[in-house]
Amino acid sequence: MSHSTSPPSPQPIPSTSYTPSPSSNNTTTNNTTPSPPIQLRRSTRPTTMPGYLQDYHRNLLTPAIHASHSSASNLSSSSKYPISSFMTYQNLSPAHTHYIMNLSTITEPTSYEEALKDENWTNAIKAELSALMHTNTWNLAHLPAHKRAIGCKWIFKLKLHADGTVERYKARLVAKGFTQTEGLDYLETFSPVVKMTTIRLLMAIAASQNWPLFQLDVNTAFLHGDLNEEVYMKPPPGLDLPHPDLVCKLQRPLYGLKQASRQWNTKLTDTLISSGYIQSKSDYSLFTKQSHAGFTVILVYVDDLVLGGTDMDEITTLKTLLNDKFSIKNLGVLKYFLEFEVDRTSKGISLCQRKYTLDLLNDAGLLGAKPCTTPMQPHLQLHNTSGTLLSDPTAYRRLIGRLLYLTHSRPEISYAVSKLSQFLSAPTNEHMLAGLHVLKYLKNSPGKGLFFSSSSSLSIKGFCDSDWASCPDTRRSTTGYCFFIGSSLISWKSKKQNVVSRSSSRALAQATCEGQWLLYLLKDFHISHDSPIVIYCDNQSALHIAANPVFHERTKHIEIDCHVVRDKIQQGIVHLLPVSSKDQIADILTKSLHPGPFSNLETKLGMLDIHSTLRGGVNDKSQVKETVACITS
């Protein structure tokens, strides 16, 4: 049976003219000349913004919806509705408003030709080329006959100070490492980066313990590594060549090379360890140092560093050391890190991906779409054969990849995105429509994110749940768990299990392992957790199996999982407690819910939107009041 390559596109309906049908007049003959179309008059009256929208940030962009989902009759790509008709910044401090407005309005060029139109970006290109030449990144040479030169491109990024002013226009030359050949151009490539749970845990601890957080950016970080392979690169645009046949023989790892990140990480790790820092065994991108004056912590994500702790003298000394060794940019207090927008007040720290979400909506062409109340339709059953195959699955895969990154601050969409990621190999039009449904839910509150309260305790509690063989293709269950430190959500997961299971014991075992790892992280932060981790589960069978050495026909396939949980209980690490199904927070991670239960569980996750008003779709007035009280400076 053949599949349709793409859903049919709807034909445009003309709105400016009307031509009578020949059959509309009984006296009309074939020789009769049809009457000319009637032109409709259009108003020339100028339009103005209403007064009550003067404090709103408007962004009237009109990208077209991708052809793969143009058949959806319930989608609206019209831009006549302002994207921010539900957003306002009156709840924010002037400094933070200035920051996010610059972050959203100053555009970054997407090509070298576009960058040449702005003097700021042109100067940034010259500065980058000058730095590359100063560090002897390459030598000009003729390409050997047995070698192949890889390509390169320019990447442009705007760097801002904590107060929202422009710190610099950054141009970075990146090699096209995807054209490298393993064994010839590179060998080992693995390089660790900090886990997102570790970042959220640090913010929760910093908010509770009043630790300052700073951000550093290493200038041309990869150029400090050592390149052991012989790699040739095509000359970058803007480089003057004495002869057109010359290419660049790289002497140092350039951004984009597969081995560049590993070489840089090795150099930075050696520097920190020699300075007295201890590399965590729970997260190899976490470095800590305890002294008589206080505690210092460093998180490393490639060339972006986050510093915090109680020893300000050590933090100042470390900044000086890294600047002398590698040349760094001190970006001040933590404000924008890995597409995360961070705002801090005396009430706590907020974390969201507002700009990332708006860019996602903009690229998908859904700025004018009607918002949805849930990320997935209740009880929606998707399977491999739903709908017709997409002719080009690239758009779907890109959408799901970007949504997966958004789940780091939006746990309520984890189940929907996890479900949709199971169809990446052969997506259909129904899968695409479900992905667009997630975007329409995000449009309802693009500024929603996590909040880490400064009055939160440092005790860990978790919720664990699994559904009952919900996958129609494999009959496997979905595991869902989430962990809080005090009232702050720091870890969660929604994932289809690897094997078929008839009990929630497998999900309980995975949650127990996650809780044990969180204890290891707390120990690295020099924070003691004397009481057991409380894990709430609504499955009585799983609780009984974990508490008692029961072995019968129904537990043969989960015996190891039972022992894992039971051992942690006997060691006093974990304590299990029952919870009713309606209060099981992890339920939002295992199935698609109706708007009522979904909104109730979402509130218990600690999700807040500092950019919403009562006109913008936030239904809970108490939530708005709490948001304003917590975030307003």
C-alpha positions in Angstrom: 0.0 0.0 0.0 1.5 3.4 -1.0 1.4 6.3 1.3 0.7 9.9 0.4 3.8 12.0 0.4 2.2 15.0 2.1 -1.2 16.2 3.1 -3.1 18.2 0.5 -2.8 22.0 0.7 -6.0 24.0 0.9 -6.7 26.2 -2.0 -6.7 29.9 -1.3 -10.1 31.6 -1.2 -10.2 34.9 -3.0 -11.5 37.8 -0.9 -11.3 40.7 -3.3 -13.6 39.6 -6.2 -16.6 37.4 -7.0 -17.3 35.8 -10.4 -20.8 34.5 -10.9 -21.1 30.9 -11.8 -22.5 30.1 -15.3 -25.1 27.9 -13.8 -26.4 30.7 -11.6 -28.4 32.2 -14.4 -30.8 30.0 -16.3 -30.9 32.4 -19.3 -27.1 32.4 -19.7 -25.9 30.6 -22.9 -22.4 29.4 -23.8 -22.0 32.4 -26.2 -22.7 35.0 -23.5 -19.7 37.0 -22.4 -19.3 36.7 -18.6 -19.6 39.9 -16.6 -16.4 41.4 -15.1 -15.6 40.7 -11.5 -16.9 43.1 -8.9 -14.0 44.8 -7.0 -14.6 45.3 -3.3 -13.7 48.6 -1.7 -10.9 48.6 1.0 -10.8 51.1 3.8 -7.9 53.6 3.7 -8.4 54.7 7.3 -5.1 54.5 9.4 -5.1 52.0 12.3 -3.8 52.9 15.7 -3.0 50.8 18.8 -5.6 50.9 21.6 -4.6 52.8 24.7 -4.9 49.8 27.0 -2.2 48.0 24.9 0.4 50.8 25.2 2.4 48.9 27.8 2.5 45.8 25.7 5.4 44.6 23.6 4.2 44.0 20.1 5.9 41.8 17.5 4.0 41.5 14.3 6.0 39.0 12.3 4.3 36.9 9.6 6.3 33.7 8.8 4.4 31.1 6.8 3.4 27.8 8.2 5.3 24.9 6.8 3.6 23.0 4.0 3.6 19.8 6.0 0.9 21.1 8.3 -1.0 23.4 6.0 -3.9 21.0 5.8 -4.9 21.7 9.4 -8.1 23.6 9.2 -8.0 24.7 12.8 -4.6 26.5 12.5 -4.4 30.2 12.0 -1.2 31.7 10.7 -2.5 35.2 10.5 -0.5 37.8 12.2 -3.4 40.3 12.8 -3.3 39.3 16.5 -0.2 40.7 18.3 1.9 38.0 19.9 2.0 39.9 23.1 -1.7 40.6 23.5 -1.4 38.5 26.6 2.0 39.6 27.8 3.1 42.6 29.9 6.3 43.6 31.6 4.8 45.8 34.3 5.5 43.1 36.9 9.2 43.3 36.3 11.9 45.6 37.6 13.1 48.3 35.1 16.6 46.7 34.9 15.2 43.3 34.0 12.7 44.8 31.6 15.5 46.6 29.8 17.5 43.3 29.6 14.8 41.1 28.1 13.6 43.9 25.7 17.2 44.1 24.3 17.4 40.4 24.2 14.2 40.2 22.1 14.5 43.3 19.8 18.2 43.3 18.8 18.5 40.8 16.0 21.4 38.6 15.2 22.5 38.1 11.5 22.2 34.6 10.1 24.8 34.9 7.3 28.1 36.6 6.6 26.5 38.8 3.9 23.8 40.0 6.3 26.4 40.9 8.9 28.3 43.1 6.5 25.4 45.5 6.5 26.0 46.5 10.1 29.3 48.1 11.2 29.1 46.5 14.7 29.1 43.0 13.3 31.8 43.9 10.7 34.0 45.1 13.5 33.3 41.9 15.4 34.4 39.8 12.4 37.7 41.8 12.1 38.3 41.4 15.9 37.7 37.6 15.6 40.1 37.2 12.7 42.7 39.3 14.5 42.4 37.1 17.6 42.7 33.9 15.4 45.8 35.2 13.7 47.3 36.3 17.1 47.0 32.8 18.5 48.4 31.2 15.4 45.3 29.2 14.9 46.3 28.3 11.3 49.1 28.5 8.8 48.4 29.2 5.1 49.5 26.2 3.0 48.7 24.3 -0.2 46.3 21.4 0.2 48.1 18.0 -0.1 46.8 15.7 -2.7 45.7 13.1 -0.1 43.8 15.6 2.1 40.4 17.2 1.9 39.7 20.7 3.3 36.6 21.1 5.5 34.4 24.1 5.3 33.7 26.9 7.8 31.0 29.5 8.5 30.4 32.6 10.7 28.2 32.5 13.8 27.0 35.7 15.4 25.9 36.2 19.0 24.9 39.3 21.0 26.3 39.5 24.5 24.5 41.6 27.1 25.4 42.9 30.6 23.3 42.1 33.5 21.6 45.6 33.3 20.6 44.9 29.6 23.2 47.1 27.9 25.2 45.6 25.0 28.4 44.1 26.2 29.7 43.2 22.8 28.8 41.9 19.3 30.5 38.5 19.1 31.4 36.9 15.8 32.7 33.3 15.9 34.3 31.3 13.1 33.1 27.7 13.2 34.5 24.8 11.3 32.1 22.4 9.6 33.1 19.4 11.7 30.3 17.2 10.3 32.5 16.7 7.2 35.4 15.3 9.2 36.4 11.6 8.8 36.8 9.5 11.9 40.3 8.1 12.1 41.8 10.7 9.8 40.7 14.1 11.1 39.8 13.1 14.7 40.0 10.2 17.1 38.3 10.7 20.6 35.6 13.3 20.9 33.8 12.8 24.2 33.6 15.9 26.4 31.3 16.2 29.5 28.9 19.1 30.1 27.0 20.0 33.2 23.7 18.3 33.6 20.6 20.4 33.7 19.5 19.0 37.0 22.8 20.1 38.5 22.1 23.7 37.3 18.6 23.7 38.8 19.9 22.2 42.0 22.5 25.0 42.3 19.9 27.7 41.7 17.6 26.2 44.4 20.5 26.0 46.9 21.7 29.5 45.9 18.2 30.9 46.5 17.8 29.2 49.8 21.3 29.9 51.1 21.6 33.4 49.5 24.6 32.5 47.4 25.6 35.0 44.7 25.8 33.6 41.2 28.1 34.9 38.5 28.7 34.1 34.8 31.9 34.0 32.9 32.5 33.5 29.2 35.9 32.3 27.9 37.2 34.2 24.8 38.1 31.8 22.0 38.1 28.9 24.5 38.7 26.1 22.0 41.9 27.8 20.8 43.6 27.1 24.1 43.4 23.3 23.5 46.1 21.2 21.7 45.4 19.8 18.2 47.1 16.5 17.6 45.7 15.7 14.1 46.5 17.2 10.7 43.4 19.2 9.6 43.0 21.5 6.7 40.2 24.1 6.4 38.9 26.3 3.6 39.7 30.0 4.1 36.9 31.9 5.9 35.0 34.7 4.3 36.8 38.0 5.0 40.3 36.6 5.1 42.8 38.2 2.7 44.9 35.5 0.9 48.2 36.2 -0.9 47.2 33.4 -3.4 43.8 32.0 -4.1 44.9 28.3 -4.0 46.0 28.5 -0.3 44.0 26.8 2.5 44.3 27.0 6.3 46.3 24.3 8.1 44.9 24.3 11.6 47.3 24.5 14.5 44.7 24.7 17.2 41.2 23.3 17.7 38.6 25.6 16.1 35.0 25.8 17.1 33.1 23.1 15.3 35.8 20.5 15.1 34.7 17.2 16.7 37.7 17.0 19.0 37.8 20.7 19.9 35.5 20.4 22.9 37.4 17.5 24.4 40.7 19.3 24.1 39.4 22.4 25.7 37.7 20.6 28.6 41.0 18.7 29.3 42.9 22.0 29.5 40.3 23.7 31.8 40.0 20.6 34.1 43.7 20.4 34.6 43.8 24.2 35.5 41.0 23.9 38.1 42.3 20.8 39.7 45.8 22.3 40.0 44.1 25.3 41.8 42.7 23.1 44.5 39.3 22.3 43.1 37.7 18.9 43.4 36.0 17.4 40.3 32.7 15.7 41.3 32.2 12.1 40.5 28.4 12.6 40.3 28.8 15.3 37.6 32.2 15.7 36.0 31.4 19.3 35.0 30.9 20.3 38.7 34.0 21.6 40.6 34.0 22.6 44.2 36.5 24.0 46.7 36.1 24.1 50.5 38.3 26.4 52.5 38.3 28.0 55.9 36.8 31.1 54.4 33.9 29.4 52.7 32.7 27.3 49.8 33.0 27.8 46.0 31.3 26.0 43.2 31.9 26.1 39.4 29.6 24.7 36.7 31.1 24.2 33.2 29.2 24.0 30.0 31.8 24.1 27.3 33.1 27.7 27.5 30.3 29.1 29.7 31.0 29.0 33.4 28.7 29.7 36.4 30.4 30.6 39.8 28.8 30.7 43.2 29.3 30.1 46.9 30.1 31.9 50.0 33.8 32.7 49.6 33.9 36.0 47.6 37.7 36.3 47.9 38.1 32.9 46.2 35.6 33.8 43.5 37.6 37.0 42.7 40.9 35.0 42.8 39.5 32.4 40.4 38.3 35.1 38.0 41.8 36.6 37.9 43.4 33.2 37.4 41.1 32.2 34.5 41.6 35.6 32.9 45.4 35.4 33.0 45.3 31.8 31.8 42.6 32.0 29.1 41.3 35.6 28.8 37.7 35.7 30.0 34.7 38.0 29.8 33.1 38.8 33.2 29.3 39.0 32.4 28.4 39.9 36.0 25.6 38.3 37.8 23.8 35.3 36.2 21.1 36.6 33.8 21.2 34.6 30.6 22.7 31.2 30.4 22.2 28.5 27.7 19.0 30.2 26.5 17.7 30.4 30.1 16.6 33.7 31.4 17.3 34.2 35.1 15.8 36.8 37.3 16.6 37.1 41.0 15.0 39.1 43.9 14.9 38.7 47.6 12.0 36.3 47.2 13.9 33.8 45.0 15.1 33.0 41.5 13.0 32.6 38.4 14.1 30.5 35.5 12.4 30.5 32.1 13.0 30.3 28.3 10.8 33.2 27.2 12.8 34.3 24.2 13.5 30.7 23.2 9.8 30.0 23.2 8.9 33.1 21.2 11.5 32.3 18.6 10.1 28.8 18.4 6.6 30.1 17.8 7.9 32.6 15.3 9.7 30.0 13.3 6.7 27.8 13.2 4.4 30.6 12.0 2.0 30.2 15.0 2.2 33.8 16.3 -1.5 34.3 15.5 -2.7 30.8 16.4 -5.4 30.4 19.1 -3.8 29.1 22.4 -4.7 25.7 23.9 -5.1 24.9 27.5 -3.2 21.6 27.5 -0.1 20.5 25.6 -1.8 17.4 24.2 -5.5 16.5 23.6 -6.9 14.4 26.5 -6.6 10.6 25.9 -5.1 11.1 22.5 -3.7 7.8 21.2 -0.9 8.2 18.7 0.7 5.2 17.0 3.2 4.5 14.2 0.6 4.3 11.5 -1.4 7.4 12.5 -2.1 9.5 9.4 0.1 9.7 6.2 3.9 9.9 6.1 5.5 13.3 5.7 7.5 13.6 2.5 10.2 15.5 4.4 10.5 14.7 8.1 13.2 17.3 8.7 10.8 20.0 10.0 9.2 17.5 12.4 12.5 16.3 13.8 13.8 19.9 14.2 10.6 20.9 16.0 10.8 17.9 18.4 14.5 18.6 19.1 13.8 22.2 20.0 10.9 21.1 22.2 13.1 18.6 24.0 15.4 21.4 25.0 12.4 23.5 26.2 11.4 20.7 28.6 14.4 21.7 30.8 12.3 24.6 32.2 8.8 23.4 31.2 8.1 20.0 32.9 4.4 20.1 32.1 5.1 19.4 28.4 7.5 16.5 29.1 5.0 13.8 28.5 3.7 15.3 25.2 7.3 15.8 23.8 8.4 12.4 25.0 5.5 10.8 23.3 6.1 12.7 20.0 9.8 11.9 20.1 9.0 8.2 19.6 7.9 8.8 16.0 11.1 10.6 14.7 12.0 7.7 12.3 8.7 8.0 10.3 6.6 10.9 11.3 3.1 11.5 9.9 0.9 14.5 9.5 -1.0 13.6 12.7 2.2 13.6 14.6 3.0 17.0 13.2 -0.4 18.3 14.2 0.2 17.0 17.7 3.5 18.8 17.8 1.9 22.1 16.6 -0.7 21.6 19.4 2.2 21.8 21.9 3.3 25.1 20.3 -0.3 26.5 20.6 -0.2 25.5 24.3 3.1 27.3 24.7 1.6 30.5 23.1 -0.8 30.7 26.1 2.2 31.5 28.4 5.6 31.7 26.7 7.2 33.2 29.8 6.2 30.5 32.2 9.0 28.7 34.0 10.4 27.5 37.4 10.7 29.4 40.6 13.2 28.6 43.3 12.0 30.2 46.6 14.5 31.7 49.0 12.4 30.4 51.9 12.5 26.8 50.7 14.0 24.0 52.8 16.7 21.7 51.6 14.9 18.4 52.1 14.3 16.2 49.1 10.9 14.6 48.3 9.7 12.9 45.2 6.7 11.5 43.4 6.7 8.4 41.3 4.1 7.0 38.9 3.6 4.9 35.8 0.7 4.3 33.5 -0.7 0.9 32.4 0.8 -0.2 29.0 -0.3 3.0 27.2 1.9 2.5 24.1 -0.4 0.8 21.5 2.5 -0.3 19.4 4.7 -2.0 22.1 2.3 -2.2 25.1 5.0 -0.7 27.3 4.3 1.7 30.2 5.6 5.3 30.7 7.6 6.1 33.8 7.1 9.5 35.4 8.8 10.9 38.5 9.7 14.4 39.8 11.8 15.5 42.8 11.6 18.7 44.9 14.1 20.2 47.2 11.8 21.9 49.6 9.2 23.5 47.4 11.5 23.9 44.3 11.3 21.4 41.5 14.7 20.3 40.4 14.4 17.0 38.6 11.8 15.1 36.5 11.5 12.5 33.8 8.8 11.2 31.4 10.0 8.2 29.4 8.7 5.0 27.9 10.1 1.9 29.7 12.5 -0.4 27.9 10.6 -3.5 28.5 7.0 -4.6 29.1 6.0 -4.3 32.8 2.9 -5.2 34.8 3.8 -3.1 37.9 4.9 0.3 39.0 7.9 -1.2 40.7 10.2 -0.5 37.7 9.3 3.2 37.8 9.8 3.2 41.5 13.3 1.7 41.1 14.2 4.4 38.5 13.0 7.1 40.9 15.0 5.6 43.8 18.2 5.7 41.7 17.5 9.4 40.8 17.0 10.2 44.5 20.3 8.5 45.4 22.1 10.5 42.8 20.6 13.7 44.1 22.0 12.8 47.6 25.4 12.5 46.0 25.1 15.9 44.5 24.0 17.5 47.8 27.1 15.9 49.4 29.3 17.6 46.7 27.7 20.9 47.6 28.6 20.2 51.3 24.9 20.0 52.3 23.9 17.3 54.7 20.6 15.4 54.3 20.1 13.5 57.4 16.5 12.3 56.9 15.5 9.7 54.3 14.1 10.9 50.9 10.4 10.6 50.9 8.9 9.2 47.7 5.2 9.2 47.2 3.6 6.4 45.2 -0.1 5.7 44.5 0.4 2.0 43.7 -0.2 -0.2 46.7 1.2 -3.2 45.0 4.5 -1.5 44.3 4.7 -0.3 47.9 4.1 -3.8 49.3 6.6 -5.4 47.0 9.3 -2.8 47.9 8.7 -3.3 51.7 8.4 -7.1 51.8 10.5 -9.8 50.3 7.6 -11.2 48.2 8.4 -13.5 45.3 5.8 -15.0 43.1 4.8 -15.2 39.4 4.0 -11.5 39.0 7.4 -10.3 40.4 9.8 -12.6 38.5 10.6 -10.1 35.8 11.1 -7.2 38.2 13.1 -9.0 40.9 16.2 -6.8 40.5 14.2 -3.6 40.7 12.6 -4.8 43.9 15.9 -5.4 45.5 17.2 -1.9 44.5 14.3 -0.2 46.2 14.2 -2.6 49.2 18.0 -2.1 49.9 17.7 1.7 49.9 14.7 1.4 52.3 16.7 -0.8 54.6 19.7 1.6 54.5 17.4 4.5 55.5 18.0 6.4 52.3 14.4 6.2 51.0 11.1 6.2 52.7 8.0 5.3 50.8 4.6 6.8 51.5 1.2 6.3 49.8 -0.6 9.2 48.1 -4.0 9.4 46.5 -4.2 9.3 42.7 -5.7 12.8 42.5 -2.7 14.2 44.5 -0.1 12.3 42.5 2.0 15.0 40.9 3.8 12.6 38.6 0.5 11.8 36.9 1.1 14.8 34.7 4.3 13.1 33.4 2.6 9.8 32.4 -0.5 10.7 30.4 -2.4 13.5 28.7 -5.0 15.0 31.1 -8.1 17.1 30.8 -7.7 20.9 31.5 -9.0 20.7 35.1 -6.6 18.0 36.5 -3.8 19.3 34.3 -4.0 22.8 35.7 -4.2 21.5 39.2 -1.1 19.4 38.9 0.8 22.1 37.0 0.2 24.5 39.8 1.7 21.9 42.3 4.8 21.7 40.1 5.6 25.3 41.1 5.2 26.8 37.6 5.0 30.6 37.5 4.7 33.1 34.7 6.1 36.5 35.6 4.9 38.0 32.2 1.2 37.2 32.4 -1.8 39.3 33.5 -5.4 38.3 34.2 -6.2 39.3 30.6 -3.7 36.8 29.3 -5.0 33.5 30.1 -3.8 32.9 33.7 -6.9 31.7 35.3 -5.8 31.5 38.9 -5.8 35.0 40.4 -3.9 33.8 43.5 -1.2 32.6 41.2 -0.8 36.0 39.6 -0.7 37.7 43.0 1.9 35.3 44.2 4.0 35.8 41.1 3.9 39.6 41.4 4.8 39.4 45.1 7.7 37.0 44.4 9.3 38.6 41.3 8.7 42.4 41.5 11.8 44.2 42.7 
